[in-house]
Amino acid sequence: MKLKLDLHDIYNKGGDIDRALRAIIDEAVEKKVKLVEIIPGKGSGQLKKRVLRFLEQKDVKALYDRVEKDSKNFGRIFVHFRPK
């Protein structure tokens, strides 16, 4: 099972971005999902940097296994989870 979060609609709403990211990570942990696809879009790259900074937070980083930047699509990030 995979979850997907598209940030196009809330790209300029800082608080909404953080809440959406937290919600998708929490849902993945709760449902024991192996993969979350986050789509910040291509744009200037600022939203992607924000997502990566969020994922690097110590409490968030403890919840997932690894992050993969899609080499074929700059506007997509995969977060891999290992079942606990």
N, C-alpha and C positions, 0 to 999 in steps of 0.2 A: 504494500500500500504506500502511496505517495500523497503528500499534501502540497498544495500550491498557493502561493501568495503573490498577487500582482499588485504592485505599489503605484501603478500609473495614476489611479484616481486620487491618491492622497499624497502625491510627491512633494507638495509644498506645505504640508500640515505636520510639523515636527512631532507633536504629542501623539497624533493619530498613528504616525509611522512606528513609534516606539511601542504603543499599545498593540498594534497589529503584529509586530514582530514577536513580542512577548507572548501574545495569544497563540500564534502558530507554533512556537517552540514548546509552550506548555501543552498544547493539544497533541503534538507529536510524541512527547514524553508519555502523556496519559494513555494514548492509544497504541503506544509501542510501534510507531511508524519508523521505517528505516530511512526514508528520504523526504526532505522538504525542499521544494523548488521555490526560490524567491526571485521575483522579476522586478528589479529596480528600473529596468529600461536602459537604453544606451545614453542618450542625452550628454550632459557635460561630465558625467561620472561622479558628481557630488553625492547623489542618492546612493549609489553603489558603495562609496566610501563610508557613508553613514551606516549602512547596513553592516558592513564589515567591522566598523568600530563597535557597533552594538553586539555583534557576535563575539568580539574579543573580550567583552566584560567577563571578569572572573566567574561570577555566578552563572552566567549564561554558558560560558565555555565548558563548564563542568557537566552540562547536560547533553552535549553532543560529542561525536567521535572526531569528525573532521569537516572542513569546508573545502569545496571545490569550485573554482571559477571556471565556467564553461569556456573552453578554448575555441569553440565554434560560434558562440554567441556571447559577445561582451556584456550584454544586458541581462545575464542570468547567473544565479549563484545556487549551488546545491549544498545542502547541509545534511551530512550523513550521520545517522544514529546507530549505535550498537545496543542491542537489547541488553538490559541489565538483569 
